[in-house]
Amino acid sequence: MTEDSQVPEFQIGLAMAGAISAGAYSAGVFDFLVQALEAWEVARADPVLAPAIPNHRAAIKVITGASAGAITGALGAVALAGGIQPTAANTGGTSTQTYKYLLPNLYDAWVVRPQMLSTTGRADFLDTSDLQDGGDVVSALNSEVLISIKDAALKISAIAPPYPYVSSTLDVYLTISNLRGVPYTVSFTGGDYGMMSHGDRVHYRLLGLGSWTSPSAFADSDTMRKLDVKSLLAGGQPSAEWKDYALGAVASGAFPLGLSSREWIAHVDDYQGRNWPLADASYVRERMKPAFPADWEKQRAFPFTAVDGGLINNEPFEFARYCLMQDPGTPNRREGSQADRAVIMIDPFPEPPLFPPDGQPAGDLVSVLMALLPALRTQTQFKPSEVAVAATDGIFSRFLICPHRVPPGGTEEAYSIASGLLGGFGGFLSQAFRDHDYQLGRRNCQKFLKDSFVVHGDNDIVKAWPDAARANEDFRGRDIENKPTFQIIPLFGNAADVVDYPQWPRISEKDFDDLQAAIERRIEKLGAALIAQKGPSWWLRRLMTFGFYWGKKRVFTFVRLTLLADLVRRDQLSEWSFPKSWKRPEATETEIRLVLAALLNPTFDFRNEAGIAKSTGLDVAKVRDILAACQTDKNARFFVWRAPWTDKAGNPVFALASRKPAAIWRVPGLRQLGNWFTAPTIDPPGV
């Protein structure tokens, strides 16, 4: 495509949200998007098909990403540079889809390599080799795994020819959180007003990945780092600049505490004349200047510690939107009859965060501190103007792809992505979880392109189609505003073959036990390393060591039950299935699992009916029925034990049989003696 081409064009920007291990879903979406564009290109070149297919062009102009989205976007572009390499799908099932994935380096980066416990001898997040040499403890998990992923992703054997559906100057924006901060001042008549910005970003422009020429008023005038895809194989290996590019993606994914921060080296002139995705950007650019020390030269290096870009900007939608604007500040046309560009937001977390019951968090210092970071994190995901508009039928300039798991002929499942447990870290527990999410991303993208990524029939794009294409029902989307719609990216060839519905993955109890053992080894090494490094004196180190070894079993139990509760709640542990012969209560399987997860909650030793009802959102009568049904099969994992004592109000209390006290502590007298030392935690009566 050229700028003066007479063929109508549709410009696409991708905005990829942070997602931790659920980035596998975003990677699957990107993989299928490439498959669809490539299949359309093949059909376009077929002289038999060409006269009867949509003849407009759709192409990717900008990719923006935060955290896991930055890793997906950045490494996805590298995988595309290495060429499309289709890998056959597994046989069986009802699927007619030929391929499992087209970008092996991206699949490797998100499905194969990032794992808590390796079964192949590769480095994993629980490996303790990073704690052996007495260096500083930089993260709870072994973050060298991310470096190995980065290095492997950059290894390509050849450079693919430019793609006609990718911009020749593909802009890639990666958000990072700058802990050092960038000082700014705004001059007023009465003096200067100073501010510090920690929400940073890196702008790369990739040259030669595509052949489509399309200017961007916003990106063209922004500060940037240019990279030519040819230098990915300069001297047989990626250039230093490409290694920095991949490191920038890793820095954006450095989730605080869990993964290591990264040193990022910017330069002073990266911030001089920087564009801002704001309606009043011209005023900001003119009046708000970086306030670096006066003696700093423009080329001076500006090193800083970078952590997860999603901490401050988890969904860099505005950068994508502004890159698409013809006149930055003037919104892109929204109407189905006029839209010729759109941002596709890819957000792997559709499941709402758990809503805490009354009284949580408590007002004490520790409770507030523990709730603070999650609150700030979830606030960055609160984007009403972006998400609400994308969800509105009749607006065709922004779209959203998020996980939907609907079996053929069925209804929406309770949980969509397998990586959603443990706040998004759960996908690292099993390759099966990540593979499920990758395939779900591919399936959801196919459905999105077929039904939702559309414009109205009076759009110039559709009006230019051959008559046979406009009459072909295969190129129709769903009706919007009582008007027919037509696909922006029509599906051809292998992209039209249905991507199979992925089966819900589970791990075995043996897998779980192996994980728990590796977690305990990691915790032991972490504790020892932290005490050795931070203990101010020999006596305090001895005291800290004693305290750690006295309390580590409690830590191990807490971690184990937290993992187990989430796996049971989401039905991701094989041995916790319900037998067909079991007489179920009048409740859904999801509701039963909520009660079992509440009984596994390590915060409590025993639960009463009211406490379980409060924490699950179920009514007390339903909780009572579920508890009664779970007391009938003593051989089941979910067998519930009713204690021979009550709470302070005389209400019965319960525990899973696997958590009931040892027989000696159930003897009257001894139980009271044990409670005097360590009283069990029970729901307050009458909650």
Stockholm file with secondary structure:
# STOCKHOLM 1.0

chainA/1-687         MTEDSQVPEFQIGLAMAGAISAGAYSAGVFDFLVQALEAWEVARADPVLAPAIPNHRAAIKVITGASAGAITGALGAVALAGGIQPTAANTGGTSTQTYKYLLPNLYDAWVVRPQMLSTTGRADFLDTSDLQDGGDVVSALNSEVLISIKDAALKISAIAPPYPYVSSTLDVYLTISNLRGVPYTVSFTGGDYGMMSHGDRVHYRLLGLGSWTSPSAFADSDTMRKLDVKSLLAGGQPSAEWKDYALGAVASGAFPLGLSSREWIAHVDDYQGRNWPLADASYVRERMKPAFPADWEKQRAFPFTAVDGGLINNEPFEFARYCLMQDPGTPNRREGSQADRAVIMIDPFPEPPLFPPDGQPAGDLVSVLMALLPALRTQTQFKPSEVAVAATDGIFSRFLICPHRVPPGGTEEAYSIASGLLGGFGGFLSQAFRDHDYQLGRRNCQKFLKDSFVVHGDNDIVKAWPDAARANEDFRGRDIENKPTFQIIPLFGNAADVVDYPQWPRISEKDFDDLQAAIERRIEKLGAALIAQKGPSWWLRRLMTFGFYWGKKRVFTFVRLTLLADLVRRDQLSEWSFPKSWKRPEATETEIRLVLAALLNPTFDFRNEAGIAKSTGLDVAKVRDILAACQTDKNARFFVWRAPWTDKAGNPVFALASRKPAAIWRVPGLRQLGNWFTAPTIDPPGV
#=GR chainA/1-687 SS CCTTCSSCEEEEEEEECCCGGGHHHHHHHHHHHHHHHHHHHHHHTCTTTGGGSCCCEEEEEEEEEETHHHHHHHHHHHHHHTCCCCEECCSCSSCCCCEEESCHHHHIIIIISCCSSCSSSCCCTTCCGGGSSSCCCCCSSCTHHHHHHHHHHTCCSSCCCCEEEEEEEEEEEEEEEEEEEEEEEEEETTEEEEEEEEEEEEEEEEESSEEECCCCHHHHTSCCEEEEGGGGGGGGSCCHHHHHHHHHHHHHTCCTTTSCCEEEEEEGGGSTTCCCSSTTHHHHHHHEEECCCTTCCTTCEEEEEEECGGGTCSCCHHHHHHHHCSSTTSCCCCSTTTCCEEEEEECSCCSCCCCCCTTCSCSSHHHHHHHHHHHHHHHHTCCHHHHHHHTSTTCCSEEEECCCCCCTTSCCCSCCCGGGGGGGGGGGGCHHHHHHHHHHHHHHHHHHHHHTSEEETTSHHHHTSCHHHHHCGGGBCCCBTTBCEEESSCCCHHHHSCCCCCCCCCBCHHHHHHHHHHHHHHHHHHHHHHHHHHCSSHHHHHHHHHHHHHHHHHHHHHHHHHHHHHHHHTTCBGGGCCCTTSCCCSSCHHHHHHHHHHHHCTTCSBEEHHHHHHHHTCCHHHHHHHHHHTTSCTTSTTCEEEEEEECTTSCEEEEEGGGSCCGGGGSTTHHHHHHHHSCCCBCCTTC
#=GC SS_cons         CCTTCSSCEEEEEEEECCCGGGHHHHHHHHHHHHHHHHHHHHHHTCTTTGGGSCCCEEEEEEEEEETHHHHHHHHHHHHHHTCCCCEECCSCSSCCCCEEESCHHHHIIIIISCCSSCSSSCCCTTCCGGGSSSCCCCCSSCTHHHHHHHHHHTCCSSCCCCEEEEEEEEEEEEEEEEEEEEEEEEEETTEEEEEEEEEEEEEEEEESSEEECCCCHHHHTSCCEEEEGGGGGGGGSCCHHHHHHHHHHHHHTCCTTTSCCEEEEEEGGGSTTCCCSSTTHHHHHHHEEECCCTTCCTTCEEEEEEECGGGTCSCCHHHHHHHHCSSTTSCCCCSTTTCCEEEEEECSCCSCCCCCCTTCSCSSHHHHHHHHHHHHHHHHTCCHHHHHHHTSTTCCSEEEECCCCCCTTSCCCSCCCGGGGGGGGGGGGCHHHHHHHHHHHHHHHHHHHHHTSEEETTSHHHHTSCHHHHHCGGGBCCCBTTBCEEESSCCCHHHHSCCCCCCCCCBCHHHHHHHHHHHHHHHHHHHHHHHHHHCSSHHHHHHHHHHHHHHHHHHHHHHHHHHHHHHHHTTCBGGGCCCTTSCCCSSCHHHHHHHHHHHHCTTCSBEEHHHHHHHHTCCHHHHHHHHHHTTSCTTSTTCEEEEEEECTTSCEEEEEGGGSCCGGGGSTTHHHHHHHHSCCCBCCTTC
//
